[in-house]
Amino acid sequence: MSVDAVRVNLQVATDAQGLPDEVEFAAWVNAAVAAGGSASRANGSDSLVTIRVVDDKESCALNGDFRDMPRATNVLAFPADTVLSDHEQDDAELGDLAICFDVVVSEAEEQAKPVAAHMAHMTVHGTLHLLGYDHQNDLEAKVMEELETRIMKTLGFPEPYNDL
């Protein structure tokens, strides 16, 4: 898959200042897709990821509705149920990410990381979930964390799991 093959639809549902722009999110998503390898569900140059940056209240509601965990969380990934062929649809949806800016900022402060680095990490992490990666057991977690680390280094950010 070529660089910038996945388009990003950015929705901002928070009044927070200092958010990354659509170009930054697209770079992070595309780095994850490029590194996603055989687990990638991206299908050609018309793939789409919708990223919705939410506040604590919306994150709590989404997490409660979809995971029975009514608390705000850093990122939620909603993979598309089906990826339609180019014949049926112009855009092959990979899915949606809901990223809670308030939680990302709080975690970045707790972990003494730049907010941009943590936001990039949560975008990469969520995108890998859209591509089929998970961390339900130790082996899956190791594979996913190593891939995330490699992607973050490629993007010029520090290792995301240092000192945790």
Secondary structure, 3 states (H helix, E strand, C coil): CCCCCEEEEEEECCCCCCCCCHHHHHHHHHHHHHHCHHHCCCCCCCEEEEEEEECHHHHHHHHHHHHCCCCCCCEEEEECCCCCCCCCCCCEEEEEEEEEHHHHHHHHHHCCCCHHHHHHHHHHHHHHHHCCCCCCCHHHHHHHHHHHHHHHHHCCCCCCCCCC
